[in-house]
Amino acid sequence: MKKVLLVTLEFPPIVGGIATYTHELISALEPSQVIVLALACKDTSWDKTQPYTIIRRPMFFPIWVWPRWARLVWHVWRIVKKEQIDILFVHHTLPAGYVGLIMKWFLHIPFLLFVHGTDITFGTRSRWKRWWFGAIASRAEAIVPSSVSLKEQFLAVFPGLPKPIEVVYPGLSSVFFEPIDEQKVEEIRDQYALSGKTIMLSVGRIHSGKGFLYLVRLLPTLVARFPNLVWVVVGTGKELPLLQKEIEKLGIENRVRLVGEAPHDTIRLWYALADLFVLLTHPVAKQKEGFGLVYIEAAAMGVPVVAGRGGGVNEAVIHGQTGLVVDAMNDKEVFEAISTLLANPEYAKKLGEAARARVEVEFQWNHQIEKLKVFLV
């Protein structure tokens, strides 16, 4: 196997879909043959528990130095030379894609370009960025989007690009299929006063496009129908103050638990608590949900799902088979979907079991990584 350097701006302990994707992707490869270059952080204790090498560096110069990403070029150049890297896995087309381009031009190191939803959004905001996006993509060995939806978005911008495009869905760590520590689950239940409650869980960054502010407005009506319902929110983000303000305005503080970020290795404990998982993702301007890793995390734990329609969500959740997919901005449709699952636990259980069975087959990294083996031998 070729020696791989993965370059990413989002990596654990950062919490989020891209961070989880990059970690699980690299974990599926031979540890001795992979290195990760990630942003510097104060706490590197997590790094020491991983079987592969993680290098943390400040990747950008101060704002008065241009181009700021030139610092990243220096770090990658040194690692490529020292570690005898054979291929780069580049995430975040702009700016990390510039580095892939330079490494190929000057050191003849090939690279795979992994495309996430934010890449297409930010990489096509101007004619200048779009030109560079295309230049980078045209010199990659392959384009690797995380969903068919992202592949279609990419081809809509670059329809004639003569490069292979290989969709590599997020996979899940085997830990999601191991027995849960019930004692830890009960400790969380006690800590947050959740005993005897019906738990509706949402996990994600609290910002536009995730629908937290839509869901909170429905909560009083949902509680009126399901008196034991409590909404547990795991995550943080720039719209958290707005969410807190809305909770106070509606007088439902006792019906919401704002947990904040959960460490990467404890997230499945929250899924184990849940009776229902709801995340009302929706398009914002031109930005769509790339895939929705949290939906398959919930599925792996057998938790029934209500998902907001848009982008790659229809690939993560099959409506009526592994969950319910709704128009996040249609209050009536959302209310009916949530009510249906809460009022019909057998139907909810059936959807959860079907979702788990699908994840066990389709969203395992050993299956997804086979699509990249041609570039690694």
C-alpha atoms as one frame of an Amber mdcrd trajectory, in Angstrom:
protein
   0.000   0.000   0.000   1.178   3.506  -0.829   1.962   5.846   2.020  -0.830
   8.391   2.504  -0.852  11.916   3.898  -4.371  13.157   4.652  -4.688  16.945
   4.860  -7.754  18.342   6.612  -8.941  21.451   8.426 -11.537  19.477  10.394
 -10.482  16.540  12.531 -11.285  15.243  16.028 -11.486  16.444  18.704 -13.460
  18.870  16.504 -17.021  17.547  16.393 -18.768  17.425  13.031 -19.493  15.368
   9.956 -16.265  16.141   8.079 -14.126  15.567  11.165 -15.740  12.189  11.748
 -15.508  11.279   8.054 -11.778  12.000   7.857 -11.008  10.086  11.048 -13.036
   7.025  10.071 -11.653   7.081   6.525  -8.044   7.041   7.658  -8.810   4.462
  10.375  -9.881   2.036   7.655  -6.355   1.994   6.207  -3.137   0.378   7.442
  -2.053   2.589  10.398   1.660   2.384   9.613   1.021   3.734   6.119  -1.012
   6.839   6.969  -0.307  10.248   8.447  -2.820  13.003   9.176  -1.953  16.693
   9.049  -4.568  18.605  11.047  -4.962  22.023  12.610  -3.089  22.641  15.836
  -5.114  22.357  19.032  -4.354  22.693  22.736  -5.486  19.237  23.801  -3.749
  16.428  21.919  -4.618  13.655  24.375  -7.052  12.173  21.838  -4.230  11.839
  19.292  -2.277   9.531  21.598  -5.104   6.970  21.571  -5.012   6.552  17.791
  -2.981   3.840  16.002  -1.869   6.169  13.190   0.326   9.287  13.239  -1.283
  12.706  13.665   0.728  15.879  13.084  -0.770  19.128  14.388   0.368  22.426
  12.910  -0.901  26.024  12.579  -1.806  26.009   8.905  -2.253  29.694   8.087
  -0.239  32.878   8.326  -1.801  35.938  10.006  -4.405  37.819   7.971  -1.875
  40.440   6.796   0.224  37.767   5.041  -0.982  36.564   1.620  -1.541  33.853
   0.655  -2.230  32.691   4.200  -2.254  29.027   3.102   1.415  29.219   2.040
   2.244  28.077   5.559   0.327  24.867   4.855   2.429  24.302   1.729   5.581
  24.409   3.855   4.250  21.842   6.355   3.076  19.445   3.643   6.334  19.797
   1.685   8.405  18.847   4.735   6.186  15.885   5.645   6.144  14.574   2.070
   9.943  14.653   1.939  10.604  13.306   5.416   7.989  10.542   5.411   8.316
   9.605   1.728   4.628  10.154   1.031   3.247   8.551  -2.132  -0.213  10.141
  -2.357  -2.226  12.937  -0.716  -5.828  12.783   0.442  -6.906  16.422   0.216
 -10.015  17.687   2.002 -11.296  21.288   1.716 -10.647  22.151  -1.937  -9.989
  25.777  -1.125  -7.469  26.297   0.355  -5.992  22.790   0.847  -6.422  21.989
  -2.841  -3.782  24.572  -3.707  -1.326  22.457  -1.746  -2.251  19.319  -3.677
  -1.698  21.212  -6.906   1.729  22.471  -5.840   2.836  19.040  -4.601   1.898
  17.532  -7.939   3.605  20.254  -9.977   6.899  20.315  -8.093   7.213  16.924
  -6.382   5.020  14.831  -8.715   2.938  13.585  -5.772  -0.579  12.585  -6.900
  -3.636  13.526  -4.864  -7.267  12.540  -4.426  -9.669  15.451  -3.967 -12.385
  14.729  -1.396 -15.394  16.974  -1.932 -17.835  17.940   0.816 -20.883  20.199
   0.644 -19.050  23.289   1.865 -16.394  22.852  -0.844 -18.862  23.385  -3.666
 -20.600  26.248  -1.870 -17.474  28.251  -1.041 -15.439  27.149  -4.038 -17.888
  28.565  -6.574 -18.711  31.930  -4.981 -16.699  33.882  -7.547 -15.337  33.376
 -11.024 -11.791  33.403  -9.568 -12.526  30.664  -7.034 -14.439  28.616  -9.572
 -11.461  28.739 -11.944  -9.092  27.514  -9.251 -11.561  24.842  -8.113 -11.640
  23.509 -11.669  -7.859  23.728 -12.042  -7.344  21.744  -8.859 -10.007  19.161
  -9.700  -8.663  18.637 -13.216  -5.251  17.654 -11.838  -6.469  15.293  -9.129
  -6.269  11.551  -9.726  -9.963  11.366  -8.889 -12.771  13.389  -7.339 -14.254
  11.752  -4.230 -17.625  13.206  -3.138 -19.362  11.764  -0.082 -22.747  11.344
  -1.794 -24.360  11.061  -5.217 -26.026  14.408  -4.552 -22.608  16.045  -4.186
 -21.434  14.314  -7.343 -24.387  15.804  -9.230 -23.721  19.253  -7.763 -20.083
  18.984  -8.812 -20.955  17.916 -12.366 -23.421  20.786 -12.649 -20.497  23.181
 -12.128 -17.857  21.194 -14.058 -19.823  19.097 -16.574 -16.947  18.204 -18.879
 -14.229  17.359 -16.376 -12.413  14.247 -17.695 -11.645  12.761 -14.278 -13.044
   9.697 -12.498 -15.595  10.543  -9.814 -15.923   7.931  -7.091 -18.607   8.367
  -4.434 -17.323   7.192  -1.063 -20.091   7.300   1.498 -19.300   7.813   5.171
 -18.783   4.554   6.968 -19.122   3.889  10.655 -16.649   2.598  13.161 -17.271
  -0.928  14.408 -17.789   0.599  17.857 -21.319   1.526  16.787 -22.153  -2.165
  16.558 -20.637  -3.224  19.862 -22.662  -3.715  23.069 -23.461  -0.451  24.804
 -22.359   0.329  28.364 -25.793   0.522  29.988 -24.376   1.876  33.225 -22.986
   4.939  31.448 -26.302   5.437  29.674 -28.122   5.377  33.008 -25.638   7.832
  34.480 -26.465  10.286  31.695 -30.174   9.655  32.175 -29.871  10.482  35.872
 -27.603  13.479  35.320 -30.061  15.142  32.944 -33.269  14.045  34.732 -34.460
  11.911  31.818 -35.867   8.936  33.691 -39.385   8.119  32.536 -39.142  10.608
  29.653 -39.685  10.145  25.939 -36.478  11.446  24.393 -36.324  13.230  21.056
 -32.657  13.683  20.139 -30.950  16.112  17.751 -27.200  16.062  17.098 -25.422
  18.642  14.995 -24.026  22.126  14.714 -26.591  24.695  15.721 -26.551  26.953
  12.688 -28.614  27.718   9.603 -29.462  24.707   7.531 -29.949  22.329  10.467
 -33.484  23.412  11.416 -33.115  23.748  15.187 -35.102  26.989  15.196 -37.888
  25.312  13.198 -38.129  22.372  15.542 -38.172  24.393  18.770 -41.286  26.251
  17.635 -43.147  22.948  17.314 -42.142  21.719  20.733 -45.054  23.202  22.752
 -47.563  21.524  20.420 -45.672  18.242  20.556 -45.488  18.354  24.350 -49.225
  18.992  24.531 -49.781  15.713  22.695 -46.895  13.781  24.301 -46.596  15.074
  27.887 -43.430  13.079  28.708 -41.487  14.395  25.714 -38.059  15.983  26.271
 -35.871  17.367  23.481 -32.142  16.647  23.942 -29.794  18.752  21.812 -26.165
  17.648  21.441 -24.036  20.275  19.742 -23.213  23.949  19.682 -22.933  26.695
  17.096 -23.540  30.321  16.225 -27.344  30.038  16.465 -27.239  28.629  20.001
 -28.056  32.039  21.584 -31.077  32.368  19.282 -32.208  28.871  20.214 -31.842
  29.630  23.928 -33.812  32.840  23.506 -36.615  31.008  21.699 -36.731  28.332
  24.405 -37.114  31.019  27.069 -39.713  32.879  25.028 -41.830  29.726  24.711
 -41.374  28.870  28.392 -40.210  25.324  27.699 -36.875  25.299  29.545 -37.896
  22.145  31.432 -38.592  20.375  28.131 -35.150  20.929  26.588 -31.686  19.714
  27.534 -28.893  21.667  25.836 -25.949  19.329  26.290 -23.272  21.096  24.255
 -20.664  19.112  22.341 -20.212  15.449  23.172 -16.733  13.924  22.779 -16.294
  11.767  19.695 -16.009   8.566  21.723 -19.200   9.134  23.760 -21.686  10.200
  21.110 -23.346   6.810  20.755 -24.395   6.914  24.418 -26.768   9.722  23.487
 -28.232   7.729  20.604 -28.744   4.828  23.018 -30.923   7.116  25.166 -33.131
   8.286  22.323 -36.608   7.144  21.333 -36.484   9.279  18.194 -33.855  11.215
  16.244 -34.885  14.432  14.484 -32.736  16.819  12.456 -34.545  19.161  10.076
 -31.774  19.837   7.582 -32.758  22.075   4.688 -31.107  24.034   1.855 -29.861
  27.535   2.660 -29.239  29.719  -0.387 -27.208  27.380  -2.621 -25.841  25.230
   0.194 -27.320  21.774   0.778 -26.597  18.990   3.227 -23.821  16.908   1.676
 -24.969  13.647   3.242 -25.850  13.715   6.936 -23.569  11.358   8.870 -25.676
  11.711  12.019 -28.561   9.943  10.284 -26.571   6.759   9.778 -25.151   7.037
  13.291 -28.729   7.029  14.576 -29.548   4.192  12.188 -26.637   2.110  13.475
 -28.141   2.394  16.954 -31.592   1.402  15.671 -33.103   4.821  16.426 -36.006
   5.862  14.118 -35.323   9.089  12.221 -37.153  12.154  10.955 -34.899  13.983
   8.495 -35.162  17.245   6.590 -35.230  16.806   2.818 -32.395  18.158   0.674
 -28.965  17.343  -0.716 -27.665  13.900   0.173 -30.194  13.262   2.951 -32.339
  11.077   0.674 -29.329   8.768   0.351 -28.788   8.594   4.106 -32.491   8.012
   4.865 -34.884   6.140   2.578 -38.324   7.627   3.149 -40.816   5.124   4.511
 -38.211   2.371   4.723 -35.454   3.512   7.092 -37.024   6.723   8.369 -39.250
   9.627   7.377 -38.003  12.476   5.171 -39.922  15.735   5.374 -39.978  19.321
   4.184 -38.322  20.970   7.181 -40.206  24.228   6.637 -43.625  22.574   6.510
 -44.692  22.578  10.163 -47.687  20.336   9.569 -45.625  17.707   7.743 -42.917
  17.732  10.419 -45.455  17.529  13.262 -47.268  14.607  11.638 -44.024  12.693
  10.997 -42.813  13.078  14.580 -46.262  12.295  15.976 -46.572   9.203  13.799
 -43.371   7.700  15.169 -44.030   8.654  18.783 -47.609   7.347  18.674 -46.701
   4.116  16.869 -43.668   2.586  18.600 -43.938  -0.669  16.633 -43.756   1.217
  13.335 -40.883   3.326  14.690 -39.064   0.172  15.791 -39.556  -1.379  12.335
 -37.979   1.661  10.659 -35.092   1.665  13.139 -34.370  -2.022  12.577 -34.465
  -1.612   8.787 -32.116   1.378   9.042 -29.632  -0.585  11.151 -29.707  -3.528
   8.731 -28.981  -1.173   5.828 -26.076   0.477   7.646 -24.540  -2.901   8.443
 -24.423  -3.687   4.726 -23.844  -0.369   2.934 -22.054   1.942   5.346 -19.086
  -0.074   6.533 -15.653   1.401   5.825 -14.211  -1.909   4.693 -16.777  -1.799
   1.876 -16.361   1.892   1.023 -12.562   1.898   1.092 -12.438  -0.772  -1.631
 -13.435   1.978  -4.073 -10.087   3.690  -3.462  -7.813   0.636  -3.530  -6.920
   1.203  -7.192  -5.182   4.445  -6.159  -3.360   2.883  -3.210  -1.569  -0.113
  -4.699
